[in-house]
Amino acid sequence: MSASWLTEEDADLSEFITTVSTKTRLADYPHAARVEKGIVVFDAATLPRAGKGADRRIVMAEIAHALMEGPGVVAFEGAFHDHGIIDRVSAAFNGIIAEQHASGTAAGDHFAKPGANDRIWNALEKLALRDPDAFAEYYANDVIALASSSWLGPGYQVTSQVNVVNPGGQAQVPHCDYHLGFMGREQNEEYPAHVHRLSPALTLQGAVAHTDMPIETGPTFYLPHSQKFPSVYLAWRRPDIAAYIAEHTVQLALAKGDAVFFNPALIHGAGTNVTSDVRRMANLLQVSSAFGRAMENIDRTSMTSALYPVLAEAKRTGSMPDDAIDNVISASAEGYAFPTNLDRDQPIGGLAPPSQADFVRTALREGWDEQALADELRNHTERRANT
């Protein structure tokens, strides 16, 4: 039986090396064109289109196998055979970036120095409102639907963040991705081992190349098979494992219109752009499972405001122990920072902005009055809104 709880301290370098030393076998993926640097590469032109029944299901099974039991990453050559729509959408993204610069706003990055690259948060909605015709043509793409449904099934939700690595832009820190990848060590260790195993099945990470991406432009680096290491969300922080990662990641050059999708637990990161004149643009796709949502819509702000006087009095008088107060907060306030509007509610000083529950805990600890908390909750709600 595996451990019920995972810790950074328990991550073993030798076991990690054994896991990531697995070889990717082309024989396991009959519809793939090749295996390159351990990555399964498909030729999009040869794949069965939507409605092709059993043949499409077979390919979907190969993709899912690659993402879970295989290297954790798949690439699709020629995912967008029409570069005209790529160029049209790139022009829209460049317009948004120019407006961000003109307004003096800079989007932060979870795993790179803020301002080093150009980032568009919520590029999905911004593109739909700016050029709905281009949006429709772009997201009609069958490869995005094929990869997303292979991993998540139907009912998935797409989000998009554009990342432009400018000439001289430095590599990101190697990391895992949303959800557990956006947490610090202590918070990560609070989640039981089975959540570490299940979390990757709730999200699919992807990217569409909007420019040619030879190695010198710094395309994403990967450590194939790393998603299979049980404590991977903690392991990449360890100095010994981080040193091994730095020496063994691989990069796959992409052409404009290619796409890549990977398990969010796979260790990866944007590479360094060593060119002097190439702005490497990728549309980063984060696709979420239909199941990652609650059954009911709850007004947690109103609940929190109503409960705060009770909790403040309980803390003042000692009528309720701190752990019991925290249980009430967990049952009432929104305890997770996402989804949010990352243009206004940026992750400053951490990998995620503070949640509603974080504000309630701070208010109780610092003795805020009801109005102070109400004002902060209102400001918090406004920062998270998309309008």
PAKOL-44266 format. One line per field, with one value per residue (C-alpha): residue in one letter; x, y, z. Coordinates in pm, 1 decimal. Layout:
<pts>
res: [A,...]
east: [X,...]
north: [Y,...]
up: [Z,...]
</pts>
This chain:
<pts>
res: [M,S,A,S,W,L,T,E,E,D,A,D,L,S,E,F,I,T,T,V,S,T,K,T,R,L,A,D,Y,P,H,A,A,R,V,E,K,G,I,V,V,F,D,A,A,T,L,P,R,A,G,K,G,A,D,R,R,I,V,M,A,E,I,A,H,A,L,M,E,G,P,G,V,V,A,F,E,G,A,F,H,D,H,G,I,I,D,R,V,S,A,A,F,N,G,I,I,A,E,Q,H,A,S,G,T,A,A,G,D,H,F,A,K,P,G,A,N,D,R,I,W,N,A,L,E,K,L,A,L,R,D,P,D,A,F,A,E,Y,Y,A,N,D,V,I,A,L,A,S,S,S,W,L,G,P,G,Y,Q,V,T,S,Q,V,N,V,V,N,P,G,G,Q,A,Q,V,P,H,C,D,Y,H,L,G,F,M,G,R,E,Q,N,E,E,Y,P,A,H,V,H,R,L,S,P,A,L,T,L,Q,G,A,V,A,H,T,D,M,P,I,E,T,G,P,T,F,Y,L,P,H,S,Q,K,F,P,S,V,Y,L,A,W,R,R,P,D,I,A,A,Y,I,A,E,H,T,V,Q,L,A,L,A,K,G,D,A,V,F,F,N,P,A,L,I,H,G,A,G,T,N,V,T,S,D,V,R,R,M,A,N,L,L,Q,V,S,S,A,F,G,R,A,M,E,N,I,D,R,T,S,M,T,S,A,L,Y,P,V,L,A,E,A,K,R,T,G,S,M,P,D,D,A,I,D,N,V,I,S,A,S,A,E,G,Y,A,F,P,T,N,L,D,R,D,Q,P,I,G,G,L,A,P,P,S,Q,A,D,F,V,R,T,A,L,R,E,G,W,D,E,Q,A,L,A,D,E,L,R,N,H,T,E,R,R,A,N,T]
east: [0.0,137.7,179.3,-135.8,58.9,347.4,627.6,909.8,1155.6,1047.4,1103.4,1386.3,1629.0,1709.1,1339.9,1285.1,1567.6,1425.4,1084.9,1207.4,1453.4,1163.8,1188.9,895.7,811.4,666.9,505.9,265.2,129.1,47.5,-105.9,193.5,441.1,745.9,892.7,1132.8,1331.2,1086.7,782.9,504.5,456.9,142.6,92.5,-240.0,-313.6,-328.9,-560.3,-928.9,-1157.6,-1460.3,-1735.1,-1500.2,-1624.6,-1403.2,-1091.1,-1110.6,-1161.9,-847.0,-643.1,-799.2,-692.0,-335.1,-330.7,-468.7,-216.6,69.2,-47.4,-89.0,123.3,355.1,583.9,310.8,340.0,218.2,281.6,74.6,252.8,33.8,-244.1,-334.0,-268.0,-401.5,-144.8,-377.0,-590.9,-278.3,-153.8,-492.4,-516.0,-151.0,-229.8,-515.6,-288.3,-19.2,-280.0,-380.5,-14.9,43.7,-256.4,-121.4,210.8,40.8,-164.3,143.6,17.8,238.9,108.4,297.9,423.0,392.4,735.3,940.8,1049.5,752.5,785.4,1053.4,797.3,466.1,162.0,-209.7,-434.5,-778.0,-681.3,-979.9,-1241.7,-1038.8,-1003.9,-1374.5,-1476.6,-1212.9,-1256.6,-1536.8,-1498.6,-1132.7,-1216.8,-1471.5,-1234.9,-945.9,-1131.6,-1311.6,-977.8,-1022.3,-686.0,-773.8,-1102.9,-934.9,-669.0,-909.8,-1174.8,-913.4,-796.3,-1106.1,-1406.8,-1692.4,-1806.8,-1456.2,-1386.9,-1105.4,-905.1,-609.4,-311.6,-75.5,294.9,552.0,913.8,1105.4,1466.3,1686.3,1389.9,1511.8,1377.9,1112.7,1187.5,1109.7,772.1,443.8,119.0,-228.9,-373.9,-116.9,169.9,52.3,91.2,384.4,531.9,338.1,2.5,83.9,166.1,-177.9,-341.5,-348.8,-163.9,-476.8,-544.6,-192.9,-283.2,-624.4,-551.9,-380.3,-696.9,-881.9,-673.2,-493.0,-213.2,-143.1,16.3,-27.5,284.5,210.8,565.1,827.1,1007.2,1356.6,1551.8,1733.7,1400.7,1347.3,1048.3,908.9,1138.0,998.5,1110.2,919.9,762.2,807.7,428.9,433.2,649.8,407.3,534.5,626.3,440.2,682.4,990.9,1084.5,1156.3,1429.0,1782.5,1914.4,1618.3,1617.8,1983.2,1899.4,1605.4,1827.0,2056.5,1795.7,1505.8,1444.1,1310.1,1104.7,1129.7,789.7,674.6,403.4,68.8,201.4,46.4,159.1,-44.1,80.4,-19.6,-14.3,201.2,476.7,784.7,829.7,896.0,948.7,1303.9,1547.6,1517.0,1880.0,1793.6,1824.9,1523.0,1256.7,950.7,838.3,458.8,251.5,-114.8,-113.7,-427.2,-551.8,-849.0,-1050.9,-1268.9,-1644.1,-1637.4,-1423.5,-1723.8,-1977.2,-2342.6,-2488.0,-2411.8,-2340.9,-2311.6,-2012.3,-1946.6,-2282.3,-2229.9,-1886.2,-2012.8,-2296.1,-2069.0,-1777.6,-1927.7,-1998.0,-1645.5,-1485.5,-1679.7,-1591.7,-1224.2,-1238.6,-1405.9,-1241.4,-1581.2,-1469.9,-1118.5,-915.6,-940.3,-1319.4,-1326.9,-1113.5,-1362.7,-1639.0,-1429.2,-1362.1,-1734.4,-1838.9,-1573.1,-1424.1,-1097.3,-945.2,-798.6,-904.8,-1070.2,-999.5,-917.4,-538.7,-508.9,-627.9,-589.1,-230.4,-24.2,203.4,438.9,327.2,198.2,-166.2,-348.1,-513.7,-849.9,-1160.0,-1082.8,-732.7,-882.3,-1116.6,-829.4,-621.8,-914.1,-961.0,-590.0,-551.0,-883.4,-1050.6,-1396.3,-1689.5,-1668.0,-1297.7,-1362.0,-1668.1,-1461.3,-1183.8,-1429.0,-1594.9,-1257.7,-1163.4,-1483.7,-1425.5,-1068.7,-1185.4,-1466.7,-1416.2,-1600.9]
north: [0.0,342.3,612.5,806.3,1132.0,1256.1,1486.8,1660.4,1499.1,1148.0,1199.3,963.1,1063.2,706.2,619.0,940.2,854.9,506.0,653.2,914.0,673.0,478.5,452.7,557.7,280.5,371.9,24.5,139.3,412.4,264.4,590.7,805.8,922.5,879.9,915.0,1207.8,1268.8,1044.0,1244.8,1082.4,1280.8,1249.6,1382.8,1565.4,1509.4,1132.9,1124.6,1032.0,1333.3,1378.0,1124.9,847.1,615.0,324.0,455.2,782.0,601.8,398.7,715.3,875.5,571.7,607.9,976.1,903.5,623.0,853.2,1120.2,886.6,570.8,698.1,1000.2,1242.3,1459.1,1434.2,1660.8,1713.7,1827.3,2045.3,2079.1,2403.4,2344.0,2690.9,2943.1,3224.5,3179.1,3150.2,3482.8,3650.2,3541.8,3636.7,3986.1,4009.6,3893.6,4144.1,4417.9,4321.4,4316.2,4660.3,4795.4,4644.0,4818.5,5148.7,5134.1,5056.9,4718.4,4410.1,4061.0,3852.4,3498.6,3214.2,3066.3,3342.8,3695.3,3935.3,4154.2,3938.0,3798.8,3926.0,3748.9,3777.7,3643.0,3520.2,3538.0,3312.8,3572.4,3865.3,3703.6,3612.6,3972.0,4129.4,3906.4,3649.2,3530.8,3449.7,3284.0,3056.1,2951.8,2896.9,2691.7,2486.7,2305.2,1929.4,1854.2,2067.3,1880.2,1542.5,1594.0,1751.2,1480.7,1203.3,1312.3,1474.0,1336.1,1563.4,1881.3,2021.3,2394.1,2571.4,2864.3,3028.8,3241.4,3377.8,3374.3,3559.8,3489.0,3789.0,3778.9,3712.0,3591.6,3347.8,3001.7,2933.5,2731.6,2363.2,2292.1,2104.1,2279.9,2360.4,2260.8,2122.0,2274.7,2621.4,2552.0,2583.4,2282.6,2307.7,2350.4,2072.4,1829.2,1884.8,1699.0,1317.2,1097.9,994.2,1360.8,1383.9,1087.7,1218.1,1588.3,1551.7,1393.7,1722.2,1935.0,1915.2,2156.0,2246.1,2499.0,2604.9,2740.9,3080.6,3113.4,2867.3,2748.9,2618.0,2519.3,2854.5,3031.5,2832.4,2603.2,2429.7,2176.9,1852.2,1562.4,1271.4,1018.3,1246.6,1270.5,908.1,979.7,968.4,1284.0,1475.6,1789.0,1803.7,1641.8,1914.8,2152.5,1930.7,2053.1,1707.1,1629.7,1982.9,1937.6,1612.1,1776.4,2059.7,1808.4,1578.1,1780.5,1773.0,2030.9,1963.5,2215.7,2314.6,2473.8,2737.5,2560.1,2262.6,2182.8,1998.2,1866.7,1729.0,1595.3,1883.3,1672.7,1653.5,1857.5,2127.4,2496.5,2758.5,2763.2,3050.6,3249.0,3303.8,3477.0,3851.4,3900.9,3629.9,3684.7,3328.7,3324.1,3035.4,3017.7,2819.5,2612.0,2494.2,2265.4,2169.7,1869.8,1915.6,1752.5,2011.3,2211.5,2203.8,2108.7,2438.1,2807.6,2953.3,3319.3,3267.4,3638.1,3690.4,3382.6,3502.5,3850.0,3702.2,3458.3,3689.3,3859.1,3515.6,3394.2,3716.7,3695.3,3327.7,3405.2,3703.6,3507.8,3172.1,3004.2,2812.4,2669.7,2791.7,2462.6,2470.1,2828.0,2715.5,2436.0,2694.7,2902.6,2595.3,2517.8,2869.9,3087.7,3022.2,2845.8,2834.5,3129.5,3019.6,3089.9,3460.9,3760.8,3741.2,4084.1,4240.0,3963.2,3865.1,3610.0,3857.9,3703.0,3349.7,3113.7,3211.4,3523.8,3507.1,3334.5,3458.4,3222.2,3368.7,3713.4,3584.6,3416.8,3735.3,3944.7,3722.7,3714.0,4091.6,4185.1,4360.1,4500.4,4387.4,4683.9,4630.1,4270.8,4367.1,4626.6,4377.0,4110.7,4363.3,4467.7,4102.8,4026.9,4324.7,4216.9,3868.3,3981.7,3987.0,4314.1]
up: [0.0,-91.9,167.1,250.6,271.9,61.2,172.2,-6.1,232.7,133.8,-239.6,-334.1,-610.2,-715.9,-750.1,-942.4,-1183.8,-1235.7,-1322.9,-1571.0,-1734.5,-1887.2,-2264.3,-2481.9,-2730.1,-3068.0,-3078.9,-2805.9,-3035.8,-3378.6,-3506.5,-3409.0,-3672.7,-3448.7,-3102.9,-3071.9,-2753.6,-2571.6,-2690.6,-2893.7,-3216.5,-3430.4,-3783.9,-3757.7,-4126.5,-4076.7,-3774.9,-3803.0,-3785.1,-3559.8,-3620.3,-3732.0,-3459.2,-3361.7,-3538.0,-3350.8,-3019.2,-3082.4,-3136.3,-2828.6,-2626.0,-2753.5,-2657.0,-2310.4,-2260.2,-2360.1,-2117.3,-1820.8,-1853.2,-2125.7,-2147.5,-2037.4,-2348.4,-2708.1,-3005.3,-3320.1,-3633.4,-3851.4,-3594.7,-3774.7,-4144.5,-4231.8,-4111.9,-4212.9,-3901.6,-3685.7,-3824.1,-3779.0,-3416.1,-3357.5,-3484.7,-3235.2,-2953.2,-3053.0,-3046.3,-2693.6,-2583.7,-2736.6,-2544.8,-2222.5,-2280.4,-2363.2,-2044.3,-1836.1,-1720.6,-1718.3,-1662.0,-1407.3,-1458.9,-1207.7,-1279.4,-1445.2,-1361.3,-1401.5,-1709.7,-1874.6,-2117.0,-2251.7,-2107.9,-2185.7,-1913.6,-2021.3,-2386.9,-2461.5,-2369.5,-2501.3,-2842.4,-2858.3,-2786.9,-3012.1,-3318.9,-3281.3,-3642.1,-3584.3,-3252.9,-3418.3,-3695.4,-3453.0,-3190.3,-3452.9,-3471.0,-3439.5,-3276.0,-2972.3,-2940.5,-2995.4,-2729.2,-2479.2,-2508.3,-2504.3,-2159.7,-2005.4,-2189.5,-2297.8,-2126.9,-2083.4,-2048.2,-2233.9,-2099.2,-2269.2,-2170.1,-2435.9,-2356.9,-2566.6,-2477.8,-2604.6,-2727.8,-2426.1,-2219.9,-1956.2,-1890.4,-1632.1,-1322.8,-1399.8,-1243.4,-1252.0,-1329.5,-1204.5,-953.5,-710.0,-903.0,-803.0,-432.9,-197.0,-23.0,304.3,133.0,-111.3,168.1,321.3,33.5,68.3,-176.7,-366.3,-451.7,-596.1,-815.7,-919.5,-966.6,-1306.8,-1450.2,-1392.2,-1628.3,-1960.3,-2048.6,-2409.4,-2639.9,-3000.4,-3169.8,-3325.5,-3456.3,-3567.8,-3254.7,-3325.5,-3014.3,-2995.2,-2937.2,-2617.8,-2679.3,-2371.6,-2208.4,-2065.3,-1849.9,-2007.7,-1770.1,-1466.1,-1420.5,-1299.6,-993.8,-695.6,-523.0,-837.8,-721.4,-428.7,-579.5,-827.2,-539.3,-387.6,-470.1,-564.9,-788.9,-934.2,-1030.2,-1208.2,-1386.7,-1511.2,-1680.3,-1834.3,-1976.5,-2351.3,-2594.6,-2905.1,-3186.8,-3322.7,-3646.2,-3662.3,-3633.6,-3438.4,-3100.7,-2791.6,-2497.2,-2167.9,-1830.8,-1576.6,-1342.5,-1606.2,-1512.6,-1774.7,-1829.7,-2097.7,-2230.9,-2276.2,-2598.7,-2698.6,-3025.6,-3074.0,-3297.2,-3249.5,-3029.4,-2957.5,-2922.1,-2791.3,-2704.0,-2379.7,-2336.3,-1999.9,-2043.0,-1736.1,-1661.1,-1647.3,-1303.9,-1126.3,-1007.8,-726.2,-773.2,-646.8,-688.5,-344.3,-242.3,-16.3,23.2,191.1,406.2,513.3,605.4,811.5,993.7,1065.9,1375.7,1524.2,1456.5,1579.1,1904.9,1944.3,1896.9,2135.6,2413.2,2349.5,2330.1,2022.2,1971.8,1676.2,1489.7,1519.4,1388.4,1096.4,1025.2,997.4,757.8,544.2,525.3,431.9,266.3,-76.0,3.9,-343.6,-533.3,-880.0,-1115.8,-1102.1,-1320.1,-1328.7,-1489.6,-1163.7,-906.3,-969.8,-774.4,-599.7,-348.0,-424.5,-689.2,-632.7,-508.5,-163.7,-137.1,41.0,329.6,354.7,410.4,680.6,865.2,840.1,964.6,1268.6,1343.4,1315.0,1473.4,1180.0,1233.3,1021.8,784.6,714.4,613.8,409.9,220.9,151.6,35.1,-196.2,-339.6,-374.2,-565.1,-794.3,-868.7,-960.6,-1190.0,-1565.2,-1613.1]
</pts>
